[in-house]
């Protein structure tokens, strides 16, 4: 806070600074990031408000009888799928954007501005893949779309670790992102298709919760 340079022992130079520390040195201060937190909170409150305005017509009308969360027919199917989705989410959780950012900074020396463009591009590619997933699923089916997109996306991700140049690594990452999220809409549609209509809401909630946990 005083602005004084850090002292070092006699004969010792300043501590070594890798590419990641150099890049982070030019990062904006906490003051610049503070407005994003209330904005994020406001977006969550807006979503909660919109959900609260939904009418009862969104649910199927039926007799007000007490029943189990899932019917005996759907329960084993949903439990197995939840375990599979949880395992998939556990593996994918190791490849977060922060880990990839650190890798590209340390491996190729990319600065924060370049990383911002790279990850902006990955999110755009991911969003476009949702529209493509629907077209592919109509041709080959929901389950095949999940499998045939997930396997090559992981191959592309492995290729990122062995790419000799930053350009090739970014290209492989974009290829990975163009496939890795195709299973999201197809997975949700698949779950809704194989359970009874009365079980769709609890099935969606259970599969989503297990992925988060």
C-alpha positions, 0 to 999 in steps of 0.5 A: 500500500505504501508503494515501496518496492519489496526488499530482497536479501543481499545479492538476490534479485527480484523473485522470478515472474512467469508469463502468468504473473506478468499477464495478471499484473495488468489485470483490472483491479477489484474496483472495476470488477465490482459492478459485475456482482450486483449485475449477476445478482440482478439477473438471477432475481429477474429469472426468479421473478419470471419463474414466479409469474408462470401459471399452473398451466405449465404442469399437467392437470391431474387428480390431487393425489399423493404419489412418490417423486418418481413412479416405479417404472421411471425410477431405475432409469432415472437413477442410472442416467443420473449416475452416468450424467454425474460421472460425465460432469465430474470428469468435465469439471476438471477442464474449467475455463480457469484451468484452460486460461492458466494453461494457455498463459503458461504454455504459450504466453497469451495475454488476457486480451487474447484469452478474452477473444479466444474464450469469447469465440468458444462461447459463440461456437458452443451456442451455434452447436445447440442449433446444429445438435437439433438437426443432427438428432433428427437424422441419427437420433438423440442417443447417437448424437450424444455419443458421436459428439462427445467422443471426438470432442474429448479427442480434440481436448487431448490434442490441445495438450500436445499442440506445438503452437498457440494457433493450433491449440486454439483451433483444436479448442474451438473444434472441441467446443463445437461438439462438447455441448451438443449433448446438453439439449439432446440429453434433456430431450432424451430424458423427457422422451423415455419417462412418463409425462408425470415423471418429467419434472422430477426426472429433470430436477434429479438429473440436473441436481446430480450433475451439479453435486 
